[in-house]
């Protein structure tokens, strides 16, 4: 996203993304920085034009304002202090481009064709097990019980960019009687479970679940999403600001009625980068 801005006096220009008018939205560029995911622009450019260029991932802005957008709008505004006059924040040449995404390497992968959960890949197992796909698709991950806090815990991985592409095949053969019961969940954590955030889950209203895993019957559905866990001190949903340098996946079926009706296959984690970092 690139734009030119000129700001005079105490007013400031803001730029954001929204779904409707305005509907759900988040501010990306602000005259000060009220949000951890926003970029601050100068309070004043002394009447001169200044060029700004930002790389920003709309899919995961850091707030649960947006689930699975099919379209977006750009919002521009001038915000000033009480008593100030408008007309001092100006924009020109606003351009939105799709950034290039590239894989920097595979961090974790299991297709379960070995027929068992490898202790090297899954060092902690509570109720996970490998079984045969009923439709002849080879070996898959199933669950003999439904746990909270995780059924299986992967080996650790790390990525200097802080962006992880998580890909897996998912099948849920029994519809949940409520959003919380009997569906699958996938988290990124720094322990067993330690501090963790559930990025994928069968309940879209669960704290920080950005990607809803849905009932599929006997059909497999592939999910592939990029999540951001900034190295250093990332604020996990559960546990707070713990170390996020070395991470792992947690996978579970959560519920108490229909255990063994959620399946995963071909679980892949990659380190990814954007834009110029792909060169």
Secondary structure, DSSP 8 states (H G I E B T S, - for coil): -EEEEEE-TT-EEEEEEESSSSSSEEEEEESS--STT-EE--S--TT--EEEE----STT-SSTT-SS-S--EEEEEEE--TT--S--EEEEEEE-----EEEEEEEEEE--TTSS--TTT-SEESSEEEEE-TTS--EEEEESS--SS-SEE---B--TT-EEEEEEEEEE-S--SSTTSSEEEEEEESSSSSSEEEEEES-TTSTT--EE----TT--EEEEEEEE--SSEEEETBTEEEE-SSBEEEEEEE-SS-TT-EEEEEEEEEEEEEGGGG-
